[in-house]
């Protein structure tokens, strides 16, 4: 596959095109002028917003950074999941520092329901049977918008939706335009065949890695690489054996840096494993360390594509 031909949807494309090309997971927005309600299709679930939210919880450092990027940090009364962060990008540090912490890890039901929040923007894995109950949140007057993008276009749609909800359409459009232009520049620079890539999140009892469905695979593809497990499509994250990794022999390994285990410790695990230390990327020490929030859908899309493409270029043109 020639990744130079991958298209990035630009802000300049008309809305009718965006809606016509949407998948079942892509959001669309309509406004009822009579009662001023905003109705949004948030990945198949209708979200109704009757007023601009004033007390927001963000779940996930990527969600918090997006609010900072849009100038909405003062709306946040608490965030969660900073255990998945190594700190904000420099341009977001000042705004991020204003955000109160609700919980360091996953948000608890009690903390959320007693917070006084009227809106949540949060990563999807924190909701459901083992997480927060969206119906219960709604009963408490808390509107929930899921951060669940699996494509770059869907990230842009989430930004556009937040622009509608918070009446900051211009700011949202400007962010999308900036991201789009930066992604286009990367695409124009790719002059190598796709390099083979393994995502190494953790290594206990096998290798925990990203599948074809995972948003990180879109970032890899946009950067001039290909996920060696792009044939696995059932779940976002999968556990595979060391032997399977060796059989696919990636040229580059992306290391997720977050929480208790450091990137250095993960690299040591790879080098000390009798099977994984035979992989080309391990032998060549072709590791790209990124903080986990950089692989999550949010305002770092262009930043991480730029970062990965520089690493892939060294291997692809070697």
C-alpha angles and dihedrals in degrees: 000000000000104000092193086077095056108119125225114205110236130212087242091070111103118255091241089063092050092051094044092052097046123123127216089272097048120101126234130190133217130172127212103215096194097065098018091238119151114215117194130186100222102190095314096324119101114231118194120199118188098176140014106277115245104182112049134179116202117201113200129027089252090058091048092048091050090056089051091049089054094046093249101119092113089063092062117097094176144353135204141200098046085144083080092058139083091193135289125291113269093256090057100042098095095048094041091054089063093060117101117224116242095180130346092222131020114345114253122226091240094051093050098045093048095044099086091236121159097185138032127197106186146153111268100238090070092066131071137046095343096032141038119334110232094201091053091048089053090051087057092051096258116135114209127209114185123222096216108138118155096176136043090245089057091053088054090048091054090051090049091049092051088050088057095044095049096034094242099121094148093053091048092048092049092052092049092048093050092048092047094051092049092049091050091054091054092049091052091052098053108108100154135083113261112280118223114250138192121199108216110196097157139334112215112130093352133338117305106212147157122272131207090275093057118105089228089067089062089053091050092050093048089052097055100268141103127222109239089217097050089121091068108087110157100088137014092240127035138178116229134177125259088239091057090051090051092049089056091041103200121214094213133030122204110210119205112220114201146111122007104335112072126222089246090057091050092051089050089052090055093048093048097046109101092219103034093047087068092061114110094236091052093048090049092041088232096165126152112196116204132168111249095244088062088066094049124090109268144084095323094073096107093036094056094042088053090048096047094044091057090053094044092049091061091055097037094052096040 
